[in-house]
Amino acid sequence: MQFSTKIQIQPNTFQIEYHSNLLLLGSCFAQNIAQQLDFYKFKSVCNPFGIIFNPISIQNLLERAINNVEFTENDVFFQNDCWHCYEIHSELNHPNAMDFLKNCNQKLLDLKNQVQIANHIVITYGTSWVYQLKETATVVANCHKMPQQLFEKIILSIADIAQSIHKTIEMIRFLNPNCNFIFTISPVRHLKDGFIENQISKSHLIAALHQVLFETNNPKNYYFPAFEILLDELRDYRFYANDMLHPNELAIEYIWNHFVNTCISKSCEKTMQQVYKIQKGLLHKPFNINSESHQNFLKKLSSEIKQLQTIYGFIDFEITSNKKIV
């Protein structure tokens, strides 16, 4: 007896390897995948400008970085003792304007560099609903709790989203012709927009993205069905966090396993198992840190780390003070 419908996912032709450089952009679900990649010590960079939910804002930041258009004083404003920018997330806010601009412009350089070297770019779109600054008619990535009357809430059309995705692909491929894309739609529900409005929003993203994939007809543009896995395969509130909006740890792990099976090369399997074993070893809390058995455990762990690092020099582990691995 079968109690759920299983999604058949075609494996990505261009698989992620341990030496691959990865860039992840988009919604908080991009962060979820990035955390898993980080745990397994893949070379990844995620959202240098913080979480960005809509396609236009992702495109705008990439356009700035690729075309070397720096942020200036005209792009920032002071509110609640901090400097803000409508194009980026509030986590970058800073009390000093010059430091804020310097940090943002350095991140533009870092983003461009990452685009240039990336083997895979994972982009997760979260919503079609956007806030447009009335004064300039520009889409903002974040309202920074500014007065509501400054903005107009609109929904991006399928055509607008498709055009934005096309432009995003073209800009990146101009700089990095061999880059592989992995696109996803975030399964996170944006119920502040409303139940029906959330469905409309996701449907616009799905329709636009698949239109682009059909029109480009390029095996280097891959769709990973994270949205469908949570809503159609898991399809149960027990896979949601307490807010009933975000996938919980069990759901993220389940979706991650699908991602591994379809997007990560089988050649990485052994190394991932080794990294997992080391990570769990580093989390181990001994009864007595000075015991002979624990010291032997640390020596073995140290040997395993050094052995792995001879193959992958970029792999590094965070060692807590009670481990003292040498």
Backbone bond lengths (Angstrom), bond angles and torsions (degrees), N, CA, C in turn:
res aa  C-N    CA-C-N  psi(-1)  N-CA   C-N-CA  omega(-1)  CA-C   N-CA-C  phi
1 M - - - 1.463 - - 1.530 109.74 -
2 Q 1.317 116.47 133.88 1.463 121.36 -177.68 1.521 109.57 -111.81
3 F 1.332 116.34 129.99 1.455 121.26 -174.73 1.527 113.75 -108.17
4 S 1.329 117.09 6.16 1.463 119.91 175.73 1.519 109.53 -153.79
5 T 1.314 115.66 158.59 1.464 120.45 176.80 1.520 108.89 -94.19
6 K 1.314 117.27 126.34 1.458 122.40 -177.51 1.528 110.02 -90.55
7 I 1.306 115.84 134.24 1.459 121.37 178.46 1.523 109.24 -86.33
8 Q 1.304 116.09 126.05 1.462 121.34 177.09 1.527 108.29 -87.92
9 I 1.317 115.94 113.61 1.464 120.69 -175.60 1.519 109.83 -108.19
10 Q 1.314 115.51 123.64 1.461 120.78 176.36 1.525 108.99 -72.07
11 P 1.336 118.70 126.21 1.470 120.18 -179.79 1.526 111.74 -60.45
12 N 1.306 115.19 147.09 1.460 121.42 175.70 1.529 109.10 -66.89
13 T 1.317 116.38 131.37 1.473 120.54 179.74 1.523 111.14 -63.79
14 F 1.330 115.91 -36.62 1.467 120.78 -175.91 1.530 108.71 -106.79
15 Q 1.322 114.66 98.77 1.460 121.55 -170.48 1.534 112.55 -84.36
16 I 1.320 114.90 151.95 1.463 122.36 175.57 1.522 109.29 -78.20
17 E 1.327 115.92 132.72 1.468 122.57 175.74 1.529 108.90 -112.74
18 Y 1.333 116.04 171.22 1.467 118.88 179.43 1.526 112.41 -67.94
19 H 1.319 117.15 -24.54 1.463 119.76 178.61 1.531 112.01 -90.36
20 S 1.335 117.24 1.25 1.467 120.56 179.06 1.526 110.85 -69.98
21 N 1.329 115.13 143.97 1.470 121.28 171.00 1.522 108.07 -97.46
22 L 1.329 116.30 127.27 1.457 121.41 -174.06 1.523 110.82 -118.83
23 L 1.323 115.71 139.36 1.459 122.32 173.07 1.520 107.56 -125.37
24 L 1.329 116.86 127.09 1.461 121.83 179.09 1.518 109.20 -117.03
25 L 1.333 115.87 131.73 1.459 121.91 -178.13 1.519 110.07 -133.98
26 G 1.342 115.86 148.15 1.452 118.85 171.79 1.512 114.84 125.59
27 S 1.322 114.90 -142.64 1.461 122.02 -170.42 1.521 112.05 -74.87
28 C 1.341 115.56 -178.34 1.465 120.36 -178.11 1.522 111.52 -64.53
29 F 1.337 118.63 -20.09 1.463 119.20 176.66 1.524 110.75 -68.71
30 A 1.332 117.19 -29.58 1.471 120.04 173.44 1.521 109.81 -60.64
31 Q 1.340 115.86 -36.52 1.467 120.91 177.35 1.529 110.82 -64.00
32 N 1.344 116.26 -39.43 1.469 120.31 179.70 1.520 111.68 -60.28
33 I 1.330 116.33 -45.38 1.467 120.68 179.10 1.525 110.04 -68.39
34 A 1.334 116.44 -38.96 1.467 120.67 179.72 1.524 111.51 -62.23
35 Q 1.324 116.85 -38.12 1.468 120.42 178.49 1.521 111.45 -63.45
36 Q 1.321 116.46 -37.86 1.468 120.24 177.33 1.526 110.29 -67.98
37 L 1.323 116.66 -44.05 1.469 120.67 177.80 1.521 111.02 -61.09
38 D 1.326 115.67 -39.21 1.461 120.51 178.92 1.529 111.03 -66.36
39 F 1.322 116.91 -40.75 1.470 120.80 178.93 1.524 110.54 -59.48
40 Y 1.339 115.47 -41.28 1.469 119.97 -178.59 1.533 112.46 -88.70
41 K 1.319 116.41 7.63 1.467 123.50 170.98 1.535 114.67 66.64
42 F 1.328 116.38 34.62 1.457 119.78 169.72 1.530 108.61 -77.36
43 K 1.324 116.18 158.03 1.471 121.16 -179.60 1.533 109.25 -85.21
44 S 1.317 116.02 94.57 1.463 119.32 -175.10 1.520 111.90 -134.50
45 V 1.330 114.80 148.87 1.464 123.50 173.25 1.521 106.66 -125.42
46 C 1.331 116.25 133.23 1.469 119.46 -176.85 1.526 111.19 -126.23
47 N 1.314 115.49 128.13 1.466 123.47 170.74 1.530 114.32 41.73
48 P 1.328 117.69 68.20 1.473 119.46 179.21 1.524 113.31 -59.80
49 F 1.332 117.49 -22.26 1.465 121.00 177.58 1.526 112.04 -106.32
50 G 1.329 116.31 20.53 1.449 120.50 -179.96 1.519 111.88 83.38
51 I 1.311 115.21 179.10 1.464 121.71 -177.73 1.531 110.08 -65.40
52 I 1.329 115.24 130.28 1.470 122.31 177.75 1.527 107.01 -127.00
53 F 1.321 117.56 124.81 1.458 120.69 -169.61 1.529 115.00 -93.67
54 N 1.329 118.01 -31.39 1.466 118.48 -170.02 1.530 112.44 -110.20
55 P 1.329 118.17 154.50 1.473 122.66 -176.09 1.526 114.30 -61.34
56 I 1.338 117.42 -38.17 1.464 120.61 -176.52 1.527 110.96 -64.46
57 S 1.320 116.80 -43.54 1.469 120.43 -178.28 1.522 111.75 -68.29
58 I 1.328 116.79 -35.80 1.471 120.27 174.88 1.525 109.42 -63.16
59 Q 1.324 116.08 -46.39 1.470 121.18 178.50 1.527 111.18 -59.46
60 N 1.332 116.96 -44.04 1.469 121.00 -177.28 1.526 112.17 -61.93
61 L 1.322 116.65 -42.35 1.468 119.80 179.89 1.525 111.33 -67.06
62 L 1.324 116.05 -41.68 1.464 119.74 177.60 1.526 110.88 -63.68
63 E 1.321 115.78 -39.12 1.470 120.76 179.62 1.530 110.55 -63.35
64 R 1.318 116.46 -42.69 1.468 120.89 176.19 1.520 111.04 -58.74
65 A 1.334 114.85 -50.22 1.466 120.07 -175.47 1.527 111.48 -64.19
66 I 1.313 116.28 -47.88 1.467 120.81 -175.29 1.526 111.49 -67.62
67 N 1.344 116.67 -36.34 1.471 120.66 -178.13 1.527 113.34 -93.87
68 N 1.328 116.60 8.46 1.479 121.69 177.09 1.529 112.82 57.29
69 V 1.324 116.47 42.45 1.468 121.25 177.91 1.527 108.15 -96.72
70 E 1.312 116.34 101.00 1.465 120.67 -176.22 1.531 111.92 -71.94
71 F 1.333 115.22 154.60 1.463 120.66 169.77 1.530 108.58 -72.73
72 T 1.322 115.98 141.90 1.464 121.44 177.59 1.529 108.99 -125.76
73 E 1.316 115.64 -179.78 1.467 120.81 179.25 1.530 111.44 -61.11
74 N 1.331 116.55 -24.54 1.469 120.22 179.14 1.528 112.51 -71.97
75 D 1.328 116.56 -15.18 1.466 120.61 -176.47 1.524 113.10 -97.33
76 V 1.331 117.00 -2.70 1.466 119.72 -175.68 1.528 110.41 -124.32
77 F 1.326 115.74 160.77 1.467 120.60 178.30 1.530 109.27 -147.43
78 F 1.326 115.19 156.90 1.468 121.86 -176.18 1.525 109.72 -104.37
79 Q 1.331 115.41 128.59 1.463 120.64 -179.04 1.525 108.24 -158.47
80 N 1.332 115.92 134.85 1.473 121.41 178.43 1.532 112.23 53.40
81 D 1.325 115.30 47.25 1.472 122.73 174.22 1.525 114.03 67.43
82 C 1.323 117.48 16.33 1.470 120.17 179.81 1.523 110.59 -141.71
83 W 1.337 114.18 155.82 1.464 120.66 172.87 1.520 109.30 -92.76
84 H 1.320 115.44 137.80 1.460 122.84 -176.15 1.526 109.97 -128.08
85 C 1.324 114.24 164.33 1.465 121.22 172.14 1.520 107.59 -141.33
86 Y 1.326 116.41 131.17 1.466 120.54 -176.66 1.530 113.21 -66.90
87 E 1.322 117.28 -14.47 1.463 119.95 -176.14 1.522 113.44 -89.04
88 I 1.337 117.00 -8.58 1.464 119.58 -174.19 1.526 111.12 -132.86
89 H 1.321 115.19 170.63 1.463 121.84 -178.07 1.527 110.96 -75.91
90 S 1.323 115.97 155.78 1.466 121.55 -177.25 1.523 113.31 -68.84
91 E 1.332 118.46 -14.75 1.469 119.83 -179.65 1.531 111.97 -64.47
92 L 1.327 117.55 -17.50 1.464 120.93 179.30 1.529 113.01 -92.91
93 N 1.325 117.65 -4.13 1.464 120.75 -178.19 1.529 111.47 -53.65
94 H 1.353 114.95 148.76 1.472 118.66 -174.97 1.529 110.03 -147.34
95 P 1.334 117.71 145.22 1.473 119.42 -179.87 1.522 114.36 -73.11
96 N 1.335 117.75 -16.20 1.461 121.36 -178.96 1.526 110.17 -112.20
97 A 1.329 116.74 125.50 1.469 121.42 -174.53 1.521 112.56 -63.55
98 M 1.323 117.00 -45.55 1.463 120.52 -176.98 1.526 111.23 -65.98
99 D 1.322 116.13 -42.32 1.470 119.93 177.98 1.527 110.60 -64.87
100 F 1.330 115.14 -38.42 1.465 120.52 178.97 1.525 110.69 -61.82
101 L 1.329 116.81 -49.60 1.464 121.13 179.89 1.525 111.58 -64.44
102 K 1.316 116.11 -41.04 1.465 120.24 179.36 1.523 110.74 -60.92
103 N 1.326 116.08 -44.13 1.468 120.67 179.61 1.522 111.20 -65.12
104 C 1.328 116.71 -44.68 1.473 120.78 -179.38 1.527 111.33 -63.16
105 N 1.317 117.18 -42.32 1.464 120.54 -178.63 1.523 111.97 -71.56
106 Q 1.321 116.74 -31.38 1.463 119.20 173.88 1.520 110.08 -66.53
107 K 1.322 115.95 -38.52 1.463 119.84 178.47 1.530 111.44 -66.94
108 L 1.332 117.15 -31.33 1.470 119.88 174.04 1.522 110.74 -62.65
109 L 1.334 116.48 -43.54 1.469 120.79 177.49 1.523 110.82 -63.16
110 D 1.334 115.47 -42.29 1.469 120.10 179.53 1.528 110.96 -64.28
111 L 1.338 115.60 -40.44 1.464 120.02 179.56 1.522 110.67 -64.40
112 K 1.327 117.13 -44.71 1.467 120.11 178.74 1.523 110.67 -60.75
113 N 1.312 116.49 -43.72 1.463 120.75 178.76 1.518 110.98 -61.14
114 Q 1.323 116.07 -41.85 1.463 119.61 -179.35 1.525 111.08 -66.87
115 V 1.339 116.83 -37.84 1.468 120.71 176.17 1.528 110.18 -62.18
116 Q 1.317 116.72 -40.65 1.467 121.48 -178.26 1.525 112.60 -64.51
117 I 1.333 117.15 -36.87 1.471 120.32 -174.27 1.524 113.41 -99.44
118 A 1.334 117.36 -7.00 1.465 119.97 -173.50 1.528 112.00 -66.80
119 N 1.316 115.31 131.51 1.464 120.78 169.63 1.522 110.56 -83.24
120 H 1.341 115.08 -34.85 1.465 121.19 178.07 1.526 109.64 -135.06
121 I 1.321 115.68 137.18 1.462 121.43 172.27 1.523 107.87 -120.23
122 V 1.325 115.41 121.36 1.465 121.93 179.85 1.523 107.69 -101.58
123 I 1.330 116.86 120.49 1.463 121.18 179.97 1.521 109.02 -119.48
124 T 1.332 115.50 123.57 1.463 121.63 -179.82 1.522 109.56 -114.13
125 Y 1.322 116.49 115.58 1.463 121.21 178.54 1.528 109.73 -91.31
126 G 1.348 115.73 135.61 1.457 119.81 -174.78 1.511 115.14 -105.74
127 T 1.340 117.17 -37.63 1.460 119.13 -174.23 1.528 111.66 -153.76
128 S 1.332 114.49 153.78 1.470 121.62 172.41 1.526 111.08 -95.77
129 W 1.330 115.98 -14.23 1.462 119.62 178.60 1.521 109.69 -77.62
130 V 1.309 116.41 132.01 1.465 120.83 -179.98 1.525 109.61 -135.87
131 Y 1.324 114.46 160.56 1.463 121.29 173.24 1.520 108.30 -108.71
132 Q 1.314 113.98 128.27 1.464 121.39 -178.22 1.527 108.55 -107.66
133 L 1.325 115.83 127.05 1.461 120.25 177.39 1.528 108.67 -69.99
134 K 1.312 117.01 118.29 1.469 121.01 -174.67 1.531 112.58 -59.16
135 E 1.315 116.24 -38.40 1.464 121.17 -175.39 1.523 112.57 -61.77
136 T 1.337 116.43 -36.07 1.472 120.26 -175.70 1.527 113.40 -118.31
137 A 1.344 116.67 -7.63 1.475 122.03 -177.14 1.528 112.13 60.45
138 T 1.330 116.19 29.48 1.467 120.62 178.81 1.522 110.25 -105.64
139 V 1.327 115.19 146.02 1.464 121.63 178.06 1.524 109.07 -76.46
140 V 1.325 116.88 133.83 1.463 120.87 178.93 1.527 109.69 -103.46
141 A 1.322 115.13 151.44 1.467 120.27 175.68 1.512 110.82 -84.31
142 N 1.349 115.74 -27.57 1.458 121.05 -176.32 1.527 108.68 -153.47
143 C 1.324 116.26 135.57 1.475 119.95 -178.69 1.525 112.54 -85.75
144 H 1.316 117.77 -12.51 1.471 123.27 177.94 1.536 112.73 51.83
145 K 1.331 115.73 34.78 1.471 122.53 176.19 1.535 112.97 58.91
146 M 1.325 114.95 28.77 1.463 119.70 174.93 1.529 108.96 -76.90
147 P 1.350 118.46 160.64 1.470 121.02 -177.37 1.529 112.92 -53.50
148 Q 1.314 115.46 137.31 1.462 121.76 -175.06 1.523 112.73 -60.58
149 Q 1.335 116.40 -31.61 1.470 119.82 -176.60 1.529 113.59 -67.23
150 L 1.344 116.65 -10.93 1.466 120.10 177.74 1.529 112.42 -77.54
151 F 1.344 115.93 -13.93 1.462 120.00 -171.50 1.523 112.06 -123.11
152 E 1.311 112.81 156.50 1.465 120.62 170.39 1.524 107.74 -120.17
153 K 1.321 116.37 127.48 1.460 120.69 179.67 1.525 109.20 -88.31
154 I 1.327 116.34 124.87 1.465 121.01 -179.63 1.529 109.17 -134.72
155 I 1.309 115.87 161.61 1.457 119.96 174.09 1.529 108.61 -109.26
156 L 1.319 115.20 132.12 1.462 120.28 178.61 1.524 109.51 -70.61
157 S 1.313 116.44 136.60 1.464 120.48 177.35 1.526 109.93 -74.16
158 I 1.307 116.06 163.64 1.465 120.90 176.28 1.527 109.85 -58.77
159 A 1.328 116.30 -40.84 1.473 120.53 179.62 1.527 111.35 -63.85
160 D 1.338 116.61 -42.21 1.474 120.52 178.96 1.526 111.22 -61.87
161 I 1.326 116.07 -44.17 1.467 120.74 -178.57 1.521 110.27 -66.80
162 A 1.331 116.39 -44.79 1.470 120.27 179.84 1.526 110.77 -60.14
163 Q 1.320 116.39 -42.93 1.470 120.66 178.48 1.530 110.62 -61.58
164 S 1.324 116.54 -41.05 1.466 121.21 179.77 1.526 111.47 -65.43
165 I 1.328 116.81 -42.86 1.470 120.46 179.50 1.524 110.26 -65.50
166 H 1.330 116.40 -43.38 1.476 120.35 176.40 1.528 110.36 -55.57
167 K 1.327 115.88 -47.28 1.464 120.04 -177.51 1.526 110.91 -65.36
168 T 1.324 116.70 -39.14 1.465 121.13 178.11 1.524 110.88 -60.21
169 I 1.322 116.18 -46.81 1.468 120.77 179.13 1.522 110.73 -62.32
170 E 1.337 116.31 -46.23 1.473 120.61 -177.46 1.530 111.70 -62.49
171 M 1.332 117.18 -43.37 1.472 120.71 -179.72 1.522 111.11 -61.60
172 I 1.326 115.13 -46.31 1.466 119.46 -177.52 1.521 110.75 -67.93
173 R 1.331 116.82 -42.02 1.466 119.89 -178.89 1.531 111.82 -68.53
174 F 1.319 117.37 -27.25 1.469 120.05 175.54 1.528 109.84 -63.74
175 L 1.326 115.83 -38.03 1.465 121.47 -179.40 1.522 111.45 -85.26
176 N 1.326 115.85 -33.24 1.466 121.35 -174.87 1.532 108.67 -140.01
177 P 1.334 117.54 83.21 1.473 121.75 -173.03 1.528 114.69 -59.82
178 N 1.325 117.53 -27.04 1.466 120.46 -174.85 1.522 114.03 -95.75
179 C 1.319 116.45 7.32 1.464 120.31 -177.07 1.530 111.50 -65.43
180 N 1.328 115.89 140.92 1.463 122.54 174.71 1.525 109.50 -103.37
181 F 1.323 116.47 135.33 1.465 121.17 178.77 1.522 110.57 -103.78
182 I 1.326 115.37 139.50 1.460 121.87 167.51 1.526 105.99 -122.12
183 F 1.322 116.36 111.32 1.462 121.42 -179.98 1.523 110.23 -99.64
184 T 1.327 115.88 142.10 1.461 120.45 173.08 1.527 108.75 -140.03
185 I 1.316 114.60 159.01 1.463 121.58 169.37 1.523 106.65 -107.09
186 S 1.305 116.69 128.86 1.463 120.05 -177.70 1.530 110.71 -64.48
187 P 1.343 117.51 132.66 1.462 120.25 176.57 1.528 113.14 -79.66
188 V 1.334 117.44 -2.70 1.466 121.14 179.97 1.527 109.46 -67.56
189 R 1.328 115.93 131.86 1.466 120.97 -178.13 1.529 109.94 -87.59
190 H 1.333 116.14 130.79 1.470 121.53 178.96 1.533 108.16 -101.29
191 L 1.332 115.61 73.69 1.462 119.61 -172.40 1.524 113.55 -78.48
192 K 1.332 117.34 -8.67 1.468 118.87 172.82 1.524 110.37 -63.73
193 D 1.323 115.55 -25.97 1.468 120.08 176.39 1.525 111.14 -76.46
194 G 1.346 116.64 -19.75 1.456 122.16 -174.65 1.519 110.69 112.84
195 F 1.331 117.40 152.26 1.465 121.73 -177.51 1.531 111.26 -62.35
196 I 1.316 116.01 -50.71 1.465 120.17 -178.80 1.525 110.05 -67.26
197 E 1.327 115.70 -41.70 1.462 120.70 -179.37 1.531 111.58 -62.94
198 N 1.332 116.54 -35.79 1.466 119.89 177.07 1.524 110.85 -64.38
199 Q 1.330 116.31 -41.50 1.465 120.13 178.91 1.528 111.31 -64.61
200 I 1.320 115.99 -41.71 1.469 120.00 177.34 1.526 109.91 -61.29
201 S 1.325 115.54 -45.13 1.463 121.39 -179.24 1.522 111.82 -58.29
202 K 1.330 115.94 -49.55 1.469 119.65 -178.85 1.528 110.79 -65.62
203 S 1.338 116.34 -37.51 1.472 119.28 -179.09 1.526 111.27 -65.64
204 H 1.331 117.24 -36.54 1.468 120.62 176.19 1.525 110.55 -62.76
205 L 1.343 116.19 -44.38 1.467 120.39 179.60 1.524 111.07 -62.20
206 I 1.323 115.90 -46.79 1.471 120.66 -177.63 1.525 110.64 -63.93
207 A 1.333 116.34 -47.26 1.470 119.95 -178.79 1.529 111.13 -62.52
208 A 1.323 116.71 -44.33 1.470 120.59 -178.64 1.519 111.72 -65.96
209 L 1.332 116.28 -45.04 1.464 119.91 -177.80 1.520 111.04 -63.83
210 H 1.322 116.86 -43.16 1.467 118.89 -179.46 1.527 111.72 -71.86
211 Q 1.311 117.01 -28.14 1.471 119.67 172.61 1.525 109.95 -62.40
212 V 1.330 116.48 -44.29 1.471 121.19 179.30 1.524 110.61 -64.84
213 L 1.325 116.71 -44.20 1.467 120.05 179.97 1.524 110.97 -61.68
214 F 1.331 116.20 -38.11 1.468 120.62 178.26 1.524 110.43 -68.17
215 E 1.324 116.65 -43.74 1.471 120.91 -176.52 1.526 112.21 -70.20
216 T 1.320 117.27 -37.30 1.470 119.78 179.99 1.521 111.22 -77.88
217 N 1.337 116.37 -34.07 1.473 121.79 177.31 1.534 111.23 46.88
218 N 1.324 114.62 51.37 1.463 121.24 -175.89 1.522 108.89 -122.20
219 P 1.340 118.89 120.75 1.471 120.42 -179.59 1.526 113.27 -62.14
220 K 1.333 116.79 -14.20 1.468 119.98 176.86 1.533 111.99 -80.78
221 N 1.330 116.81 -4.76 1.465 121.97 173.92 1.528 107.37 -107.78
222 Y 1.317 116.83 108.31 1.469 121.91 -170.70 1.524 110.04 -117.88
223 Y 1.330 115.62 142.89 1.465 121.01 176.68 1.519 109.90 -108.67
224 F 1.334 116.05 123.55 1.460 120.65 174.62 1.530 108.54 -105.28
225 P 1.341 118.31 121.71 1.469 121.55 -169.82 1.532 114.80 -84.08
226 A 1.314 117.69 60.20 1.471 121.11 178.28 1.529 110.88 -61.11
227 F 1.322 116.38 -42.22 1.466 121.95 -179.86 1.527 110.59 -59.76
228 E 1.322 115.91 -46.00 1.465 120.76 -177.12 1.532 111.73 -70.15
229 I 1.324 117.09 -34.38 1.471 120.16 179.71 1.524 110.30 -61.67
230 L 1.335 116.39 -45.85 1.465 119.15 -178.15 1.522 112.09 -72.62
231 L 1.331 117.06 -43.08 1.459 119.16 -174.14 1.522 114.26 -83.97
232 D 1.344 117.83 -27.26 1.464 119.63 -175.67 1.521 113.76 -109.99
233 E 1.333 116.96 -33.12 1.465 119.03 -178.38 1.527 111.28 -92.10
234 L 1.319 117.70 -48.35 1.468 120.56 179.06 1.531 110.20 -79.65
235 R 1.310 116.34 -54.48 1.478 122.72 166.70 1.533 113.89 48.30
236 D 1.320 116.74 49.82 1.462 119.57 -177.60 1.525 108.41 -158.71
237 Y 1.329 116.65 141.07 1.462 120.18 -178.28 1.519 112.93 -66.81
238 R 1.319 118.23 -15.56 1.468 118.88 177.86 1.531 111.67 -69.44
239 F 1.316 117.11 -11.21 1.466 121.23 177.64 1.533 111.99 -97.91
240 Y 1.331 116.24 10.31 1.461 120.71 177.73 1.526 110.63 -109.25
241 A 1.332 115.49 152.67 1.465 121.29 174.87 1.530 108.99 -69.77
242 N 1.323 116.43 176.87 1.463 121.09 -176.24 1.523 113.21 -60.14
243 D 1.342 116.71 -25.80 1.470 118.84 179.39 1.523 112.82 -77.79
244 M 1.330 116.68 -5.90 1.468 123.13 -180.00 1.528 112.97 61.85
245 L 1.313 116.51 19.21 1.466 121.78 -179.59 1.520 111.95 -117.87
246 H 1.329 116.15 -42.71 1.462 122.06 -175.78 1.525 110.84 -97.89
247 P 1.326 117.76 147.55 1.469 119.57 172.80 1.523 109.75 -64.43
248 N 1.340 116.54 142.33 1.463 119.02 177.89 1.526 110.47 -84.23
249 E 1.326 116.58 -177.98 1.468 120.95 -175.47 1.525 111.68 -60.39
250 L 1.324 116.64 -38.53 1.465 120.47 179.94 1.527 110.78 -63.26
251 A 1.330 116.43 -43.79 1.469 120.93 179.30 1.524 111.29 -66.22
252 I 1.328 116.27 -41.95 1.467 120.15 179.08 1.523 110.32 -62.11
253 E 1.326 116.42 -42.64 1.466 120.83 178.52 1.528 110.58 -62.99
254 Y 1.325 116.50 -40.07 1.468 121.72 179.64 1.534 110.55 -64.56
255 I 1.332 115.92 -47.04 1.468 120.32 179.26 1.525 110.11 -65.59
256 W 1.335 116.46 -39.50 1.468 121.05 177.73 1.527 110.61 -59.24
257 N 1.317 118.09 -41.81 1.469 121.17 178.80 1.522 111.06 -61.40
258 H 1.326 116.94 -38.68 1.470 120.52 174.21 1.532 110.27 -63.15
259 F 1.328 115.50 -41.90 1.467 120.60 179.77 1.527 110.33 -61.67
260 V 1.314 116.48 -44.00 1.468 121.44 178.64 1.523 110.36 -60.55
261 N 1.323 116.25 -45.39 1.468 120.84 -175.83 1.520 113.39 -68.98
262 T 1.326 117.34 -24.04 1.467 119.92 -175.09 1.528 114.19 -110.12
263 C 1.339 117.07 -24.18 1.469 119.72 -172.13 1.522 114.63 -118.47
264 I 1.329 117.91 -15.37 1.464 120.60 -177.21 1.523 109.62 -110.85
265 S 1.311 115.70 132.64 1.466 122.22 -176.15 1.526 111.57 -59.34
266 K 1.323 115.01 142.38 1.468 120.73 177.29 1.525 111.30 -61.24
267 S 1.336 116.43 -23.44 1.462 120.34 179.60 1.530 111.87 -66.41
268 C 1.340 116.68 -16.24 1.470 120.83 179.90 1.529 112.61 -85.71
269 E 1.323 116.27 -11.44 1.466 120.45 -171.00 1.528 112.85 -57.34
270 K 1.328 116.78 -48.21 1.466 120.62 -177.81 1.525 110.87 -63.31
271 T 1.333 116.75 -44.16 1.468 120.52 179.86 1.520 110.79 -64.40
272 M 1.319 117.42 -39.98 1.464 120.71 178.18 1.525 110.80 -61.58
273 Q 1.321 116.66 -39.40 1.466 120.36 177.44 1.527 111.03 -64.68
274 Q 1.334 116.19 -39.67 1.469 120.47 178.41 1.528 110.85 -65.31
275 V 1.335 115.95 -44.18 1.465 120.37 179.15 1.525 110.08 -62.80
276 Y 1.320 116.57 -42.81 1.469 120.96 179.45 1.528 110.58 -58.79
277 K 1.318 115.76 -45.27 1.465 120.95 -179.62 1.530 110.78 -62.17
278 I 1.331 116.80 -43.34 1.468 120.80 179.15 1.530 110.73 -65.66
279 Q 1.320 116.52 -44.60 1.468 120.23 -179.87 1.527 111.31 -59.77
280 K 1.324 116.50 -42.61 1.463 119.99 178.14 1.524 110.61 -66.41
281 G 1.340 116.14 -36.61 1.459 120.26 177.02 1.517 112.03 -63.39
282 L 1.333 116.47 -38.93 1.465 120.96 179.27 1.528 112.03 -69.09
283 L 1.328 116.33 -24.80 1.468 120.43 178.34 1.526 112.47 -84.68
284 H 1.325 116.29 -10.80 1.468 121.16 -177.23 1.527 111.01 -63.32
285 K 1.329 116.49 132.54 1.466 122.00 178.65 1.531 109.32 -110.46
286 P 1.326 117.12 108.08 1.471 120.32 -176.92 1.527 111.89 -77.50
287 F 1.346 115.67 154.99 1.461 120.17 173.39 1.526 110.34 -70.04
288 N 1.329 115.68 -36.55 1.466 120.82 -177.87 1.524 108.52 -139.02
289 I 1.335 116.75 108.77 1.467 119.90 -175.84 1.525 112.33 -69.09
290 N 1.321 116.77 -16.08 1.467 120.35 -178.55 1.526 113.45 -97.90
291 S 1.330 116.43 0.41 1.466 119.11 -178.05 1.524 110.91 -68.43
292 E 1.319 116.02 153.57 1.466 121.08 -179.40 1.524 111.04 -62.58
293 S 1.332 115.78 -40.39 1.469 119.34 -178.63 1.527 111.02 -63.82
294 H 1.330 116.54 -38.69 1.466 119.21 179.65 1.526 111.11 -70.21
295 Q 1.325 117.19 -38.31 1.463 120.68 177.92 1.525 111.13 -64.14
296 N 1.326 116.68 -38.40 1.472 120.96 176.19 1.525 110.43 -65.96
297 F 1.327 115.11 -38.79 1.468 120.91 177.36 1.532 110.29 -61.07
298 L 1.335 116.70 -42.97 1.464 121.41 -179.84 1.523 111.88 -66.53
299 K 1.325 116.21 -38.91 1.467 120.09 178.62 1.525 110.75 -63.30
300 K 1.322 115.58 -42.37 1.464 120.26 178.86 1.530 110.21 -65.31
301 L 1.330 115.85 -41.60 1.464 120.91 179.16 1.525 110.36 -63.72
302 S 1.326 116.63 -42.23 1.462 121.72 178.24 1.517 111.30 -61.32
303 S 1.327 116.16 -40.93 1.464 121.05 179.14 1.525 110.91 -64.00
304 E 1.330 116.45 -40.71 1.468 121.19 -179.89 1.529 110.84 -66.56
305 I 1.328 116.71 -38.95 1.466 121.00 178.48 1.526 110.82 -64.62
306 K 1.324 116.43 -47.49 1.469 121.01 -178.62 1.523 111.33 -64.05
307 Q 1.328 116.15 -37.57 1.463 120.55 178.82 1.529 110.35 -63.82
308 L 1.318 115.74 -41.96 1.469 120.58 179.38 1.527 110.72 -67.95
309 Q 1.319 116.90 -38.46 1.462 121.02 -177.91 1.526 113.22 -72.34
310 T 1.321 117.85 -20.18 1.471 119.32 174.61 1.525 110.78 -68.84
311 I 1.326 116.54 -27.36 1.470 121.49 178.72 1.526 110.46 -89.82
312 Y 1.332 115.65 -43.97 1.467 121.43 -178.12 1.526 108.27 -121.54
313 G 1.323 115.76 90.47 1.460 120.99 -175.69 1.514 114.13 -63.62
314 F 1.336 117.45 -21.13 1.461 121.23 -177.84 1.524 112.61 -81.02
315 I 1.330 117.60 -13.72 1.461 120.24 -177.93 1.521 110.08 -74.81
316 D 1.320 114.85 128.28 1.458 120.83 179.78 1.526 108.37 -136.27
317 F 1.309 116.16 146.21 1.459 121.13 -179.00 1.522 110.08 -119.45
318 E 1.329 115.25 143.85 1.461 120.39 176.19 1.525 108.68 -82.17
319 I 1.323 115.56 118.32 1.458 120.99 -177.84 1.523 108.90 -102.60
320 T 1.330 117.27 121.44 1.462 120.82 177.79 1.519 110.15 -77.07
321 S 1.317 116.04 161.28 1.469 121.28 -173.23 1.521 113.22 -61.33
322 N 1.339 117.37 -30.50 1.468 118.64 -177.52 1.524 112.79 -80.83
323 K 1.366 116.65 -5.50 1.465 118.86 179.32 1.531 110.98 -86.83
324 K 1.347 116.29 -50.12 1.473 121.88 178.68 1.528 111.89 49.10
325 I 1.329 115.40 53.66 1.461 120.61 -179.31 1.519 109.64 -79.02
326 V 1.315 116.33 130.70 1.468 120.92 179.33 1.512 109.82 -122.57
